[in-house]
Amino acid sequence: MGVIVGGYRLPVANHKKTHKPRKPQHHLPKVGTPENDAYRLKRSREDVLDFGLMHPGNGLLTKILGGLAVIFVVGMIVAFIFLT
């Protein structure tokens, strides 16, 4: 990172200030305020709804894993029927 002057790259002392952060910074409300209570309630609901989910998409890996799971379940049912 640096400034290019005349074809040469010069170092910049405050390069950390010029970098874009990897993740956007989210403002958190102060503790004990109604905004904090609303934020915590919203986050806890999101956590309950997202528990154990990996947000499946339309990718090939998701379809392969789904197919393998179906084959496994059908195989277990067939094995259970033949063993009893």
N, CA, C and O of each residue as an XYZ file, in Angstrom:
336
protein
N       0.844     -1.172      0.000
C       0.000      0.000      0.000
C       0.884      1.228      0.000
O       1.860      1.302      0.747
N       0.557      2.149     -0.802
C       1.323      3.373     -0.816
C       0.872      4.272     -1.942
O      -0.018      3.935     -2.723
N       1.502      5.412     -2.005
C       1.194      6.394     -3.028
C       2.203      6.215     -4.148
O       3.400      6.093     -3.890
N       1.732      6.198     -5.395
C       2.630      6.052     -6.529
C       2.949      7.441     -7.066
O       2.059      8.173     -7.497
N       4.229      7.790     -7.033
C       4.693      9.089     -7.515
C       5.824      8.837     -8.501
O       6.863      8.284     -8.140
N       5.614      9.248     -9.749
C       6.661      9.087    -10.751
C       7.049      7.647    -10.992
O       8.207      7.370    -11.304
N       6.127      6.732    -10.859
C       6.405      5.317    -11.078
C       6.955      4.600     -9.865
O       7.157      3.387     -9.915
N       7.204      5.309     -8.776
C       7.707      4.690     -7.555
C       6.613      4.667     -6.508
O       5.825      5.605     -6.390
N       6.575      3.585     -5.752
C       5.599      3.462     -4.675
C       6.220      3.972     -3.382
O       7.221      3.441     -2.901
N       5.613      5.002     -2.839
C       6.109      5.572     -1.586
C       5.275      5.050     -0.427
O       4.052      4.966     -0.539
N       5.915      4.698      0.690
C       5.145      4.214      1.829
C       4.286      5.315      2.433
O       4.642      6.493      2.403
N       3.165      4.912      2.973
C       2.254      5.843      3.623
C       2.223      5.501      5.099
O       2.010      4.347      5.471
N       2.437      6.504      5.943
C       2.545      6.264      7.377
C       1.216      5.842      7.997
O       1.199      5.016      8.910
N       0.117      6.389      7.519
C      -1.173      6.090      8.135
C      -1.979      5.125      7.273
O      -3.161      5.353      7.016
N      -1.338      4.050      6.830
C      -2.030      3.112      5.939
C      -3.183      2.396      6.622
O      -4.123      1.979      5.945
N      -3.146      2.239      7.930
C      -4.256      1.577      8.617
C      -5.523      2.414      8.552
O      -6.627      1.871      8.521
N      -5.373      3.728      8.532
C      -6.532      4.604      8.446
C      -7.129      4.605      7.048
O      -8.317      4.878      6.874
N      -6.305      4.299      6.052
C      -6.794      4.335      4.679
C      -7.414      3.020      4.245
O      -8.118      2.977      3.235
N      -7.170      1.948      4.984
C      -7.754      0.651      4.634
C      -9.249      0.635      4.917
O      -9.722      1.223      5.890
N      -9.977     -0.049      4.046
C     -11.384     -0.273      4.315
C     -11.483     -1.445      5.282
O     -10.816     -2.456      5.065
N     -12.280     -1.356      6.330
C     -12.369     -2.473      7.279
C     -12.947     -3.716      6.619
O     -13.764     -3.627      5.702
N     -12.505     -4.889      7.105
C     -12.986     -6.147      6.534
C     -14.472     -6.340      6.786
O     -15.198     -6.822      5.917
N     -14.912     -5.972      7.946
C     -16.326     -6.096      8.285
C     -16.865     -4.722      8.641
O     -16.165     -3.929      9.270
N     -18.087     -4.432      8.253
C     -18.631     -3.133      8.648
C     -18.835     -3.075     10.157
O     -19.213     -4.065     10.783
N     -18.581     -1.916     10.725
C     -18.744     -1.736     12.158
C     -20.201     -1.423     12.473
O     -20.789     -0.515     11.885
N     -20.773     -2.169     13.390
C     -22.158     -1.949     13.781
C     -22.184     -1.245     15.129
O     -21.534     -1.668     16.084
N     -22.940     -0.175     15.184
C     -23.069      0.548     16.441
C     -23.928     -0.268     17.392
O     -25.012     -0.724     17.026
N     -23.452     -0.448     18.594
C     -24.216     -1.150     19.615
C     -24.790     -0.128     20.582
O     -24.099      0.808     20.986
N     -26.059     -0.304     20.957
C     -26.665      0.667     21.881
C     -26.086      0.524     23.286
O     -25.518     -0.508     23.642
N     -26.242      1.575     24.063
C     -25.746      1.559     25.436
C     -26.549      0.562     26.272
O     -27.734      0.333     26.034
N     -25.873     -0.015     27.247
C     -26.484     -1.030     28.102
C     -27.556     -0.388     28.965
O     -27.362      0.696     29.514
N     -28.699     -1.077     29.080
C     -29.772     -0.612     29.943
C     -30.768      0.289     29.266
O     -31.711      0.746     29.913
N     -30.599      0.567     27.984
C     -31.533      1.435     27.274
C     -32.587      0.588     26.569
O     -32.364     -0.600     26.337
N     -33.714      1.167     26.230
C     -34.723      0.412     25.482
C     -34.205     -0.069     24.122
O     -34.621     -1.118     23.631
N     -33.292      0.705     23.516
C     -32.713      0.273     22.250
C     -31.894     -0.995     22.426
O     -31.895     -1.871     21.561
N     -31.186     -1.090     23.565
C     -30.405     -2.290     23.845
C     -31.328     -3.486     24.060
O     -31.048     -4.583     23.578
N     -32.420     -3.277     24.779
C     -33.367     -4.376     24.985
C     -33.945     -4.857     23.660
O     -34.074     -6.061     23.439
N     -34.293     -3.921     22.777
C     -34.836     -4.297     21.474
C     -33.788     -5.025     20.640
O     -34.105     -5.993     19.948
N     -32.540     -4.562     20.703
C     -31.455     -5.195     19.963
C     -31.227     -6.619     20.462
O     -31.101     -7.545     19.661
N     -31.175     -6.798     21.786
C     -30.953     -8.133     22.347
C     -32.103     -9.079     22.019
O     -31.876    -10.258     21.744
N     -33.343     -8.572     22.046
C     -34.491     -9.394     21.704
C     -34.425     -9.828     20.249
O     -34.687    -10.988     19.931
N     -34.074     -8.895     19.362
C     -33.966     -9.216     17.943
C     -32.872    -10.248     17.699
O     -33.083    -11.212     16.963
N     -31.693    -10.052     18.316
C     -30.592    -10.991     18.125
C     -30.921    -12.364     18.705
O     -30.553    -13.380     18.115
N     -31.599    -12.415     19.839
C     -31.931    -13.717     20.423
C     -32.936    -14.448     19.556
O     -32.863    -15.670     19.427
N     -33.883    -13.720     18.953
C     -34.822    -14.365     18.029
C     -34.104    -14.885     16.800
O     -34.410    -15.975     16.316
N     -33.145    -14.112     16.287
C     -32.377    -14.579     15.132
C     -31.578    -15.821     15.488
O     -31.490    -16.751     14.687
N     -30.991    -15.848     16.691
C     -30.219    -17.005     17.117
C     -31.091    -18.240     17.245
O     -30.664    -19.335     16.878
N     -32.306    -18.088     17.759
C     -33.199    -19.231     17.901
C     -33.616    -19.752     16.534
O     -33.670    -20.963     16.320
N     -33.912    -18.842     15.606
C     -34.341    -19.266     14.279
C     -33.205    -19.876     13.475
O     -33.439    -20.777     12.669
N     -31.976    -19.403     13.677
C     -30.838    -19.890     12.904
C     -30.101    -21.028     13.586
O     -29.044    -21.438     13.106
N     -30.620    -21.551     14.684
C     -29.910    -22.582     15.444
C     -29.700    -23.820     14.586
O     -30.662    -24.448     14.144
N     -28.455    -24.166     14.355
C     -28.125    -25.388     13.638
C     -28.272    -25.311     12.141
O     -28.034    -26.309     11.461
N     -28.650    -24.187     11.600
C     -28.805    -24.087     10.157
C     -27.540    -23.522      9.538
O     -26.884    -22.657     10.118
N     -27.203    -24.018      8.355
C     -26.034    -23.492      7.672
C     -26.434    -22.667      6.469
O     -25.613    -22.455      5.577
N     -27.664    -22.195      6.415
C     -28.189    -21.385      5.324
C     -27.915    -22.034      3.978
O     -27.102    -21.531      3.204
N     -28.584    -23.146      3.689
C     -28.301    -23.839      2.434
C     -28.672    -22.980      1.237
O     -29.653    -22.236      1.262
N     -27.884    -23.096      0.211
C     -28.119    -22.343     -1.011
C     -28.514    -23.272     -2.138
O     -29.012    -24.373     -1.904
N     -28.291    -22.829     -3.348
C     -28.608    -23.627     -4.518
C     -27.371    -24.307     -5.069
O     -27.356    -24.698     -6.236
N     -26.347    -24.456     -4.271
C     -25.075    -25.004     -4.725
C     -25.123    -26.507     -4.925
O     -26.020    -27.202     -4.447
N     -24.135    -26.973     -5.641
C     -24.023    -28.404     -5.933
C     -23.754    -29.200     -4.661
O     -24.274    -30.305     -4.505
N     -22.956    -28.658     -3.757
C     -22.636    -29.365     -2.519
C     -23.892    -29.616     -1.687
O     -24.034    -30.686     -1.095
N     -24.788    -28.662     -1.636
C     -26.029    -28.828     -0.882
C     -26.878    -29.939     -1.472
O     -27.454    -30.738     -0.733
N     -26.962    -30.002     -2.799
C     -27.746    -31.049     -3.455
C     -27.128    -32.423     -3.236
O     -27.849    -33.400     -3.031
N     -25.804    -32.509     -3.277
C     -25.129    -33.792     -3.047
C     -25.359    -34.259     -1.616
O     -25.689    -35.424     -1.391
N     -25.189    -33.362     -0.645
C     -25.404    -33.742      0.752
C     -26.861    -34.120      1.009
O     -27.136    -35.046      1.772
N     -27.792    -33.411      0.379
C     -29.211    -33.769      0.526
C     -29.509    -35.137     -0.054
O     -30.245    -35.921      0.546
N     -28.947    -35.431     -1.210
C     -29.140    -36.748     -1.832
C     -28.560    -37.867     -0.983
O     -29.179    -38.918     -0.818
N     -27.364    -37.635     -0.443
C     -26.760    -38.647      0.426
C     -27.583    -38.867      1.690
O     -27.706    -39.996      2.165
N     -28.145    -37.791      2.235
C     -28.975    -37.931      3.430
C     -30.231    -38.743      3.132
O     -30.633    -39.580      3.940
N     -30.853    -38.503      1.977
C     -32.053    -39.258      1.603
C     -31.712    -40.731      1.403
O     -32.440    -41.610      1.864
N     -30.605    -40.998      0.715
C     -30.191    -42.395      0.496
C     -29.905    -43.078      1.831
O     -30.270    -44.239      2.018
N     -29.264    -42.380      2.751
C     -28.952    -42.947      4.056
C     -30.223    -43.278      4.831
O     -30.327    -44.353      5.421
N     -31.185    -42.367      4.833
C     -32.431    -42.592      5.571
C     -33.207    -43.756      4.964
O     -33.725    -44.602      5.692
N     -33.290    -43.804      3.635
C     -33.993    -44.913      2.977
C     -33.282    -46.228      3.289
O     -33.938    -47.235      3.555
N     -31.959    -46.229      3.260
C     -31.217    -47.443      3.597
C     -31.447    -47.893      5.023
O     -31.558    -49.091      5.285
N     -31.520    -46.960      5.941
C     -31.779    -47.321      7.338
C     -33.181    -47.904      7.493
O     -33.364    -48.859      8.248
N     -34.155    -47.362      6.809
C     -35.533    -47.884      6.894
C     -35.596    -49.290      6.316
O     -36.217    -50.177      6.902
N     -34.951    -49.498      5.161
C     -34.949    -50.825      4.539
C     -34.234    -51.823      5.436
O     -34.714    -52.943      5.608
N     -33.093    -51.442      6.014
C     -32.374    -52.344      6.911
C     -33.212    -52.668      8.159
O     -33.207    -53.803      8.634
N     -33.920    -51.676      8.680
C     -34.761    -51.905      9.848
C     -35.884    -52.890      9.521
O     -36.216    -53.753     10.334
N     -36.470    -52.755      8.318
C     -37.566    -53.655      7.926
C     -37.053    -55.076      7.764
O     -37.712    -56.019      8.203
N     -35.882    -55.252      7.138
C     -35.361    -56.603      6.920
C     -34.842    -57.241      8.195
O     -34.833    -58.467      8.302
N     -34.413    -56.453      9.158
C     -33.867    -57.019     10.387
C     -34.969    -57.349     11.413
O     -34.718    -58.048     12.395
N     -36.169    -56.850     11.179
C     -37.227    -57.156     12.148
C     -38.182    -58.178     11.607
O     -39.135    -58.554     12.289
